[in-house]
Amino acid sequence: MKNNLTKNQHYVPRVYLRGWTATGWAHDVEAGRQVMAHFLQQQSSEPRNSKSILHGKWFYEEDTSEPDNRIEKMFGEHEESWRGVMRFITFSAENARTIHREETSPQISEEQYVCRTLASLFCAMPEYVDSIKNFACISYFRTPAALKRKRAELDHPQVPGGATMAVDLSAFDLASQAMSSSLRDRFNSLNIVLLVAPQSSFVTSDRPCFDLDLAQNKYAPLLGYDIGRLETVVGYFPLSAKLAVLFVPSVLKTNTQTLKTPKVNVVTLPAHAVREFNLLTVKMADEIVVSTHDFASIEQVVA
């Protein structure tokens, strides 16, 4: 029966990685599935078919001797709609640029027009916001990098100088517990800031969605616990080479200020700001960073 099951299980979905391919979500052909993969440990970069990276053999199975694809099928249900959501968002942004360029006397800049269009889209179609939140939440905990992080949090000394507690947490366990926890509700409770990169490109990695604490630079939020609970913790998730999203609490606190955030906000980022987010992505990555072919090497990503 194993022949009917998916053995190489992608922990970063191939449909998600289409946001870094030349054809995006417009076509589903083999030639349009290449991304640039940067291997951090080997310090090498090469074009790769998204099918060949970011997967593990029976990665999500509770028992690899008797796999059933239970988690794989559960994630697949959420991945099915992603292509349609991103195709429409990408089309809306590109269409807004076309309309603006055809105007004889535009009253606002092209980027302002794109931001207004996308903000109106999300306000009119809140199900798209829900889809982004849900997909980001699942991407947040489903990777080996997230599993390694959670194991490190659980495998800690019981007393100073004492032995550590061995924690046998599997990818199946983490996925099952996360899906039945309050994590998805907490992601859904957060507001979003859509980030648009007209001049540069976002990168992603084998830990595509992660959280940050804005008030304590040396503090790493507990995986899956602090997001949606602490007013200083935000989530970050690249959607494609040109779009990313921040998940922010309704009241956001930093070291210097307290802000009330709108349900949806859309902003344009200059190239230097995109670079700062890319640096965070590289820092949080475990082994692989993914970009478009605009970045031929990891040195160009962080330059």
FENWO-V434702 format. One record per residue. N is the residue number from 1. PSI is psi in whole degrees, -180 to 180 (NA if undefined). Layout:
n;psi
N;PSI
N;PSI
//
This chain:
n;psi
1;-15
2;-26
3;-22
4;3
5;158
6;117
7;-49
8;97
9;119
10;119
11;-16
12;110
13;144
14;-35
15;-30
16;-43
17;-13
18;-21
19;-9
20;10
21;166
22;-32
23;-7
24;-135
25;7
26;-36
27;152
28;65
29;152
30;-38
31;-19
32;20
33;8
34;138
35;170
36;120
37;128
38;115
39;110
40;-43
41;-41
42;-13
43;48
44;159
45;142
46;151
47;136
48;145
49;134
50;-20
51;-25
52;1
53;163
54;47
55;162
56;147
57;120
58;39
59;-40
60;5
61;139
62;-39
63;107
64;-18
65;-21
66;68
67;150
68;-1
69;24
70;-50
71;-41
72;-45
73;-37
74;-45
75;-37
76;-34
77;-35
78;-25
79;-26
80;-38
81;-11
82;-43
83;-45
84;-41
85;-49
86;-32
87;-43
88;-41
89;-45
90;-44
91;-43
92;-41
93;-45
94;-38
95;-38
96;-39
97;-42
98;-46
99;-43
100;-41
101;-23
102;-11
103;139
104;-37
105;73
106;138
107;-21
108;167
109;164
110;-44
111;-36
112;-39
113;-42
114;-45
115;-42
116;-40
117;-47
118;-37
119;-42
120;-38
121;-48
122;-34
123;-36
124;-25
125;73
126;-18
127;-26
128;-40
129;-43
130;-40
131;-43
132;-44
133;-44
134;-45
135;-40
136;-42
137;-46
138;-39
139;-25
140;-38
141;-3
142;2
143;160
144;-34
145;-41
146;-41
147;-43
148;-41
149;-44
150;-38
151;-41
152;-36
153;-36
154;-29
155;79
156;159
157;134
158;-36
159;157
160;125
161;0
162;-178
163;156
164;160
165;117
166;125
167;116
168;71
169;125
170;168
171;-35
172;-45
173;-49
174;-44
175;-44
176;-45
177;-40
178;-41
179;-25
180;3
181;-172
182;4
183;-45
184;-38
185;-37
186;-37
187;-43
188;-22
189;-12
190;151
191;164
192;146
193;110
194;129
195;127
196;132
197;88
198;-24
199;-14
200;-165
201;138
202;153
203;166
204;-173
205;-172
206;4
207;74
208;-31
209;126
210;166
211;158
212;149
213;120
214;-9
215;-23
216;99
217;-27
218;1
219;129
220;118
221;146
222;132
223;119
224;-1
225;-46
226;-27
227;132
228;-3
229;-44
230;138
231;-5
232;-6
233;130
234;155
235;152
236;135
237;110
238;132
239;-34
240;-175
241;-23
242;-7
243;143
244;170
245;142
246;139
247;115
248;145
249;160
250;-32
251;114
252;127
253;137
254;-172
255;-27
256;-16
257;164
258;127
259;142
260;128
261;146
262;164
263;-43
264;132
265;144
266;126
267;151
268;136
269;133
270;167
271;-38
272;-31
273;-38
274;-41
275;-40
276;-40
277;-37
278;-37
279;-40
280;-42
281;-44
282;-41
283;-40
284;-15
285;154
286;-57
287;-32
288;132
289;140
290;135
291;178
292;178
293;-5
294;-29
295;102
296;-15
297;161
298;-26
299;-35
300;-31
301;-44
302;-1
303;NA
//
